[in-house]
Amino acid sequence: MTGPVDVLYRYRQPSTADEGRLALSTTESTTFLDAHVERADVVSAGLIVLGDLPGTRFYTPPNAALRQAWADPIVTTEAHALRFESLSACSGVAARLDVLPGGLDVADARHGTTNVDINAPLRRLLSQVRASDPMHLTVAEDGLGVTTLDGEVHERKVALPERWVRSLAELQVLLADLTQVADLDATAMRQFLRSLPRSTPPVSSFWLQPLHAGGLRLGASRTPGSISVGGPERLRVLDGAMRFATRLRVYGDLDSAEPSTSCWVVDLPHARLSLSLSPQSTRGFSGEGALLDQLVDADPQALEAAHGRLGYDVVDGRYFARELPFGRDLLRDHPRWTKAQRLVLDGAVSADGADHLVRSGGTQHLVRRDAAGNERCTCAWYAKHGTGRGPCAHVLAVRLAAR
């Protein structure tokens, strides 16, 4: 008999336990997708758009130190679909490339999420791809592998900034409330995009009006059937994939008289490229406050979306599984949420007939609900933002106290 053999195992990362879920580290990286791409040129163009977006800033706050947090696409795989997501440096523009089932020849696929860096070698490889070229993709826990006729590149997994996680959590809540307002063919789409201004004042809002002839027009005032569009010049991000575009669908909030989120979906061969714009260039998705309602109401599906475990597809009208690396604790650190909790614990909320009084910072604020169920507050935050950026801390405190 031989004696015991010492074996050294090298684990990629520590095992973790989060909210009752145990994530055991393994010695091998899990492969989520092994597939060939039907239209390598389309996927390459879309990936270059998403790779360039994190280095683009559409607004810089005055007197603020410019911090460039490079972060590149989040990759989500399903049984027969592949999604890439990224955000601008200011977090006011979100892009997603969906490679549809018809665009993949899948050898192996399962659900999984990773996030990768798109650096110079991959950009060079993607820029050389032609329509008839083959492309092989492998998506694994530790990154993304791309192989073409011109070479092979493996992009490693990178960390996500907290602002991205907060932004994507907010965005899914916002997208779920949007309605399709326009559907343009390729000709009308290109005419509209060519008409876009090169720049606009950062706090300005335009109104998008669908035309009976099938086109779109930007105006300065709201008209029936129009939606708000802030910073429409940001749509020029789509230019890099326009040579493949066949259709444009536009989604917005028809009920809102205030600046609101819009989503623009371009059909490509076997793929879709969507661009979501925050209500104004000065506003990043991370500060919109849409998920605060879900944190109070505790709707299970909305909470999953709010915590980064679901994304939302406006075309299919459904959520899809996408596991971001942070969960509920990060999102519950929202300043308004923590302030509301503190107010409740301090006993600052009291009923005044059908209304409520909230003591905060030496001032007493009145929270009143109208016949339609809408809440109003006398605080300065509400006077500035209304309900356009989620409830204020005092309204949240009243809801929490009631719950």
C-alpha positions as CSV (number, residue, x, y, z in Angstrom):
1,M,0.0,0.0,0.0
2,T,1.1,3.5,-0.7
3,G,1.0,6.2,1.9
4,P,-1.3,9.3,1.9
5,V,-0.7,11.7,-0.9
6,D,-0.8,15.4,-0.3
7,V,-2.8,17.3,-2.9
8,L,-2.7,21.1,-3.2
9,Y,-5.9,22.7,-4.5
10,R,-5.9,26.3,-5.6
11,Y,-9.3,28.0,-5.3
12,R,-10.2,31.0,-7.4
13,Q,-11.9,32.8,-4.6
14,P,-13.3,32.3,-1.0
15,S,-16.7,30.7,-0.5
16,T,-19.3,33.1,0.6
17,A,-22.7,33.2,2.3
18,D,-25.1,36.0,1.5
19,E,-28.7,36.3,2.7
20,G,-29.0,32.6,3.3
21,R,-27.4,31.6,0.0
22,L,-24.1,29.7,0.0
23,A,-21.7,30.2,-2.8
24,L,-19.0,27.6,-2.8
25,S,-15.8,28.3,-4.6
26,T,-14.5,25.7,-7.0
27,T,-11.2,25.0,-8.6
28,E,-12.6,25.5,-12.1
29,S,-14.4,28.4,-13.8
30,T,-18.0,27.6,-14.7
31,T,-18.7,28.0,-18.4
32,F,-22.1,29.7,-19.0
33,L,-22.0,29.8,-22.9
34,D,-20.1,28.1,-25.7
35,A,-21.5,29.3,-29.0
36,H,-20.7,30.5,-32.6
37,V,-22.3,33.8,-33.7
38,E,-24.3,33.9,-36.9
39,R,-23.5,37.6,-37.7
40,A,-20.0,38.4,-36.3
41,D,-20.0,41.9,-37.8
42,V,-23.3,42.9,-36.1
43,V,-22.2,41.6,-32.7
44,S,-18.8,43.2,-33.1
45,A,-20.3,46.6,-33.9
46,G,-22.7,46.3,-30.9
47,L,-19.8,45.4,-28.5
48,I,-17.8,48.3,-29.7
49,V,-20.7,50.6,-28.9
50,L,-21.1,49.1,-25.4
51,G,-17.3,49.2,-24.9
52,D,-17.1,52.9,-25.7
53,L,-20.0,54.0,-23.6
54,P,-18.3,53.7,-20.1
55,G,-15.7,56.2,-21.3
56,T,-18.3,58.7,-22.4
57,R,-19.5,61.4,-20.0
58,F,-22.6,63.5,-21.0
59,Y,-22.6,65.7,-17.9
60,T,-19.9,66.7,-15.4
61,P,-21.2,68.5,-12.2
62,P,-19.7,71.9,-11.7
63,N,-16.8,72.2,-9.3
64,A,-16.7,68.4,-9.0
65,A,-13.6,66.3,-9.4
66,L,-13.8,64.2,-12.5
67,R,-13.5,60.5,-11.5
68,Q,-13.3,58.2,-14.5
69,A,-14.5,54.8,-13.3
70,W,-13.9,52.4,-16.2
71,A,-16.3,49.5,-16.2
72,D,-17.3,47.4,-19.2
73,P,-20.1,45.2,-20.2
74,I,-22.1,42.9,-17.9
75,V,-22.7,39.6,-19.7
76,T,-25.8,37.5,-19.0
77,T,-26.5,34.2,-20.6
78,E,-29.7,32.2,-20.9
79,A,-30.4,28.9,-22.6
80,H,-30.6,30.5,-26.1
81,A,-29.8,34.2,-25.6
82,L,-26.9,36.4,-24.7
83,R,-27.1,39.9,-23.3
84,F,-24.4,42.6,-22.8
85,E,-25.0,45.7,-20.7
86,S,-23.0,48.9,-20.0
87,L,-23.5,52.5,-18.7
88,S,-22.0,55.8,-19.5
89,A,-19.5,57.4,-17.0
90,C,-22.3,59.7,-15.8
91,S,-24.7,56.8,-15.4
92,G,-27.4,58.6,-17.4
93,V,-27.2,56.4,-20.5
94,A,-27.6,52.6,-20.4
95,A,-27.1,50.3,-23.4
96,R,-27.8,46.7,-23.9
97,L,-27.0,44.3,-26.8
98,D,-29.3,41.3,-27.0
99,V,-28.0,38.5,-29.3
100,L,-31.2,36.6,-30.1
101,P,-31.7,32.8,-30.4
102,G,-31.4,32.9,-34.2
103,G,-28.1,34.6,-33.9
104,L,-26.4,31.8,-31.9
105,D,-25.3,28.3,-32.8
106,V,-25.1,27.0,-29.2
107,A,-23.0,24.1,-28.2
108,D,-23.5,24.6,-24.4
109,A,-25.5,27.2,-22.5
110,R,-26.9,27.8,-19.0
111,H,-27.9,30.8,-17.0
112,G,-25.0,32.9,-15.7
113,T,-23.7,36.5,-15.2
114,T,-20.2,37.9,-15.4
115,N,-18.7,41.3,-16.2
116,V,-15.6,41.9,-18.3
117,D,-13.2,44.5,-19.4
118,I,-13.1,45.4,-23.1
119,N,-9.5,46.6,-23.7
120,A,-7.5,47.5,-26.8
121,P,-6.7,44.0,-28.0
122,L,-10.4,43.0,-28.1
123,R,-11.3,46.3,-29.7
124,R,-8.8,45.7,-32.5
125,L,-10.0,42.2,-33.0
126,L,-13.7,43.3,-33.2
127,S,-12.9,46.2,-35.6
128,Q,-11.4,43.7,-38.1
129,V,-14.5,41.4,-38.3
130,R,-16.4,41.2,-41.6
131,A,-19.9,39.9,-42.3
132,S,-18.9,36.4,-43.4
133,D,-16.3,35.9,-40.7
134,P,-16.8,33.2,-38.0
135,M,-16.8,34.2,-34.4
136,H,-16.7,31.9,-31.4
137,L,-17.7,33.1,-27.9
138,T,-17.2,31.5,-24.5
139,V,-18.7,33.2,-21.5
140,A,-17.5,31.9,-18.2
141,E,-17.5,32.9,-14.5
142,D,-14.0,34.3,-15.0
143,G,-14.6,36.3,-18.2
144,L,-15.3,36.4,-21.9
145,G,-13.4,34.6,-24.7
146,V,-13.7,35.8,-28.3
147,T,-12.1,33.9,-31.3
148,T,-12.2,35.1,-34.9
149,L,-10.1,34.5,-38.0
150,D,-7.7,37.2,-36.8
151,G,-7.0,35.9,-33.4
152,E,-8.2,35.1,-29.9
153,V,-8.7,37.3,-26.9
154,H,-9.8,36.5,-23.4
155,E,-11.2,39.4,-21.3
156,R,-10.9,38.9,-17.5
157,K,-13.7,39.5,-15.0
158,V,-13.6,43.0,-13.4
159,A,-15.3,44.6,-10.4
160,L,-18.4,46.7,-10.8
161,P,-18.7,50.1,-9.3
162,E,-21.6,50.5,-6.8
163,R,-23.1,53.3,-8.9
164,W,-23.6,50.9,-11.8
165,V,-25.3,48.4,-9.6
166,R,-27.6,51.1,-8.2
167,S,-28.3,52.5,-11.7
168,L,-29.3,49.1,-13.1
169,A,-31.5,48.3,-10.1
170,E,-33.3,51.6,-10.6
171,L,-33.5,51.2,-14.4
172,Q,-35.4,47.9,-14.4
173,V,-38.1,49.5,-12.2
174,L,-38.4,52.4,-14.6
175,L,-38.4,50.3,-17.7
176,A,-41.3,48.2,-16.5
177,D,-43.6,51.2,-16.5
178,L,-42.9,52.3,-20.1
179,T,-45.2,52.0,-23.1
180,Q,-44.3,51.7,-26.8
181,V,-45.1,55.0,-28.5
182,A,-43.5,54.7,-31.9
183,D,-42.3,52.1,-34.5
184,L,-40.2,53.3,-37.3
185,D,-38.8,51.6,-40.4
186,A,-35.2,52.0,-41.4
187,T,-35.7,55.1,-43.6
188,A,-37.7,57.0,-41.0
189,M,-35.3,56.0,-38.2
190,R,-32.3,57.4,-40.1
191,Q,-34.1,60.6,-41.0
192,F,-34.9,61.2,-37.3
193,L,-31.5,60.4,-36.0
194,R,-29.9,62.7,-38.6
195,S,-32.1,65.5,-37.4
196,L,-30.9,65.3,-33.8
197,P,-29.2,68.3,-32.3
198,R,-25.5,68.0,-31.6
199,S,-25.9,69.4,-28.0
200,T,-28.7,70.8,-25.8
201,P,-28.7,72.6,-22.4
202,P,-28.1,69.9,-19.7
203,V,-31.4,70.5,-17.8
204,S,-33.6,70.9,-20.9
205,S,-36.4,68.5,-21.8
206,F,-37.9,67.9,-25.2
207,W,-41.1,66.2,-26.2
208,L,-41.1,63.4,-28.8
209,Q,-44.2,63.5,-31.0
210,P,-45.0,60.5,-33.3
211,L,-46.1,61.7,-36.7
212,H,-49.0,60.2,-38.7
213,A,-46.6,59.7,-41.6
214,G,-44.5,57.3,-39.5
215,G,-41.8,59.7,-38.4
216,L,-40.8,61.5,-35.2
217,R,-40.5,65.1,-34.3
218,L,-38.9,66.8,-31.3
219,G,-40.8,69.8,-29.8
220,A,-40.4,72.1,-26.8
221,S,-43.9,71.5,-25.4
222,R,-46.0,68.5,-24.5
223,T,-48.7,67.4,-26.9
224,P,-51.2,64.5,-26.8
225,G,-49.3,61.2,-27.3
226,S,-45.9,62.7,-26.7
227,I,-43.2,61.6,-24.3
228,S,-40.4,63.4,-22.5
229,V,-36.9,63.0,-23.9
230,G,-34.0,64.6,-22.0
231,G,-30.7,65.2,-23.8
232,P,-31.7,63.7,-27.2
233,E,-28.2,64.2,-28.6
234,R,-27.2,61.2,-26.4
235,L,-28.9,58.9,-29.0
236,R,-25.9,59.5,-31.2
237,V,-24.3,56.6,-29.2
238,L,-26.3,54.4,-31.6
239,D,-24.4,55.6,-34.7
240,G,-21.8,52.9,-34.6
241,A,-24.4,50.2,-35.3
242,M,-26.7,52.2,-37.6
243,R,-25.5,50.6,-40.8
244,F,-27.1,47.3,-39.7
245,A,-30.3,48.8,-38.2
246,T,-33.7,47.8,-39.7
247,R,-36.2,49.1,-37.2
248,L,-36.6,51.5,-34.3
249,R,-39.1,51.2,-31.4
250,V,-39.5,53.9,-28.8
251,Y,-40.8,53.5,-25.3
252,G,-41.8,56.2,-22.8
253,D,-44.1,57.4,-20.1
254,L,-47.3,58.8,-21.7
255,D,-48.8,59.8,-18.4
256,S,-45.9,61.9,-17.1
257,A,-45.9,65.6,-17.5
258,E,-42.4,65.8,-16.0
259,P,-39.0,64.7,-17.4
260,S,-39.0,60.9,-17.5
261,T,-37.0,57.9,-18.8
262,S,-37.2,56.8,-22.4
263,C,-35.9,53.6,-24.1
264,W,-34.9,53.2,-27.8
265,V,-34.7,49.8,-29.3
266,V,-32.9,49.2,-32.6
267,D,-33.5,45.9,-34.5
268,L,-30.3,44.4,-36.0
269,P,-29.9,41.1,-37.8
270,H,-30.4,38.4,-35.1
271,A,-29.9,41.0,-32.4
272,R,-31.4,44.1,-30.7
273,L,-29.5,47.2,-29.4
274,S,-31.4,49.2,-26.8
275,L,-30.5,52.6,-25.3
276,S,-32.2,54.0,-22.2
277,L,-31.9,57.7,-21.5
278,S,-32.3,59.2,-18.0
279,P,-34.9,62.1,-17.7
280,Q,-32.2,64.7,-18.2
281,S,-28.5,64.7,-18.9
282,T,-27.8,66.0,-15.4
283,R,-29.5,62.9,-13.8
284,G,-27.9,59.5,-13.5
285,F,-30.1,56.5,-13.0
286,S,-28.6,55.8,-9.6
287,G,-30.4,58.8,-8.1
288,E,-33.9,58.3,-9.5
289,G,-35.4,56.7,-6.5
290,A,-37.8,54.4,-8.3
291,L,-36.9,51.3,-6.3
292,L,-37.8,53.0,-3.0
293,D,-41.5,52.3,-3.6
294,Q,-40.6,48.6,-4.0
295,L,-38.6,48.6,-0.8
296,V,-41.6,49.8,1.1
297,D,-44.3,47.8,-0.7
298,A,-42.2,44.6,-0.6
299,D,-43.5,43.2,-3.9
300,P,-41.4,40.1,-4.4
301,Q,-40.8,40.4,-8.2
302,A,-40.2,44.1,-8.0
303,L,-37.8,43.5,-5.1
304,E,-35.8,41.0,-7.1
305,A,-35.5,43.6,-9.9
306,A,-34.6,46.3,-7.5
307,H,-31.9,44.2,-6.0
308,G,-30.2,43.5,-9.3
309,R,-31.4,39.9,-9.6
310,L,-33.6,40.7,-12.6
311,G,-33.4,42.9,-15.7
312,Y,-36.3,44.0,-17.8
313,D,-36.9,43.6,-21.5
314,V,-39.3,46.3,-22.9
315,V,-39.9,44.5,-26.2
316,D,-40.8,41.1,-24.6
317,G,-42.5,42.8,-21.7
318,R,-40.8,40.5,-19.1
319,Y,-38.1,40.3,-16.6
320,F,-35.0,38.1,-17.2
321,A,-32.7,36.6,-14.6
322,R,-29.5,38.6,-14.1
323,E,-27.5,38.4,-10.9
324,L,-25.5,41.4,-10.0
325,P,-22.8,41.2,-7.3
326,F,-24.6,43.2,-4.7
327,G,-28.0,42.7,-3.1
328,R,-30.5,44.2,-0.8
329,D,-28.0,45.6,1.8
330,L,-26.4,47.9,-0.8
331,L,-29.7,49.2,-2.0
332,R,-31.1,49.8,1.5
333,D,-28.2,52.2,2.0
334,H,-30.1,54.7,-0.1
335,P,-29.9,58.1,1.8
336,R,-33.7,58.7,1.7
337,W,-34.3,55.1,2.9
338,T,-31.9,55.3,5.8
339,K,-33.3,58.7,6.8
340,A,-36.9,57.5,6.7
341,Q,-35.9,54.5,8.9
342,R,-34.2,56.9,11.4
343,L,-37.3,59.1,11.5
344,V,-39.6,56.2,12.3
345,L,-37.2,54.9,15.0
346,D,-37.1,58.4,16.6
347,G,-40.8,58.5,16.7
348,A,-40.9,61.5,14.4
349,V,-44.1,60.5,12.6
350,S,-47.5,61.3,14.0
351,A,-51.0,61.3,12.6
352,D,-52.9,64.6,12.2
353,G,-56.4,63.4,11.2
354,A,-56.1,61.9,7.7
355,D,-52.7,63.6,7.3
356,H,-49.3,63.0,9.0
357,L,-46.7,65.2,10.6
358,V,-43.0,64.4,10.4
359,R,-40.4,66.2,12.5
360,S,-37.1,66.5,10.8
361,G,-34.1,68.7,11.5
362,G,-36.1,71.1,13.8
363,T,-38.9,71.4,11.1
364,Q,-42.3,69.8,11.0
365,H,-43.4,68.6,7.6
366,L,-47.0,67.8,6.5
367,V,-47.6,64.7,4.4
368,R,-51.0,64.6,2.8
369,R,-52.6,62.0,0.5
370,D,-55.2,63.2,-2.1
371,A,-58.3,61.3,-3.2
372,A,-56.3,59.6,-6.0
373,G,-53.8,58.2,-3.4
374,N,-51.0,60.6,-4.4
375,E,-48.8,61.8,-1.5
376,R,-47.5,65.4,-1.2
377,C,-45.0,66.8,1.3
378,T,-44.2,70.3,2.4
379,C,-40.4,69.7,2.4
380,A,-37.9,71.5,0.1
381,W,-37.0,68.2,-1.6
382,Y,-40.6,67.6,-2.7
383,A,-40.9,71.3,-3.8
384,K,-37.9,70.7,-6.1
385,H,-38.5,67.2,-7.4
386,G,-42.2,66.4,-6.8
387,T,-42.8,62.7,-7.4
388,G,-40.4,62.6,-10.4
389,R,-37.6,61.0,-8.5
390,G,-39.4,58.7,-6.1
391,P,-40.8,59.6,-2.7
392,C,-39.1,61.9,-0.3
393,A,-37.8,60.7,3.1
394,H,-40.8,62.0,4.9
395,V,-43.3,60.2,2.7
396,L,-41.3,57.0,3.1
397,A,-41.3,57.5,6.8
398,V,-45.1,57.8,6.8
399,R,-45.4,54.6,4.8
400,L,-42.9,52.7,7.0
401,A,-44.7,53.8,10.1
402,A,-48.1,52.7,8.7
403,R,-46.6,49.3,7.7
